[in-house]
Amino acid sequence: MNNGKPLVLAVDDNPQNLQFLGKLLSENGYEVGVAQDGIQALTFLKKNQPDLVLLDIMMPGMDGYGVCEEIKANLGTRHIPVIFLTAKTETEDIVKGFEAGGVDYVLKPFNSAELLARVRTHVEMKVLRGMLPICSHCKRIRNDKGFWEQIEAYIEAHSQILFSHSLCKECMGELYGDKEWYRKRLSKE
């Protein structure tokens, strides 16, 4: 389900809300998964690794707090940021969301630009703070699919960072120290 775009799972029991979120996110560069209840959300997470979950609290069956607690209790999903997107405005509800493991709390009705800014921020923070399995020899990173790729490719695919390449002085010496042109260059410095 990944074509290079960040994947966001939207969970809400209201189909109109899911349709609106899906359109908003897909038009702004995100791939979108949807679930209409907590069980569907947890099933989705067994097969997919979204970069973020937008989670309603008031749903039939398992509420959003319970879903978030399940996500955070699972070693394979606990790193996924959860933003609560809900009409519950009481301070105790907001605090309960953070205690369940949410990273943010957005009230409905929401401002689209604000929601997109929060989604973008938390997707980028996930990449930057997440544990990245890295090969101690070649420095490749194991990506979300389990394949090894260059660190630059991984970071570019998961953020808006672009890299330029150069060689530091130590690597230049290691690579070209025995070359006459390099020794001449060093003698001029």
Beta strands, then each sheet from edge to edge (+ up, - down):
strand 1: 7-11
strand 2: 31-35
strand 3: 52-55
strand 4: 82-86
strand 5: 104-107
strand 6: 141-142
strand 7: 148-149
sheet 1: 2+ 1+ 3+ 4+ 5+
sheet 2: 6+ 7-
end
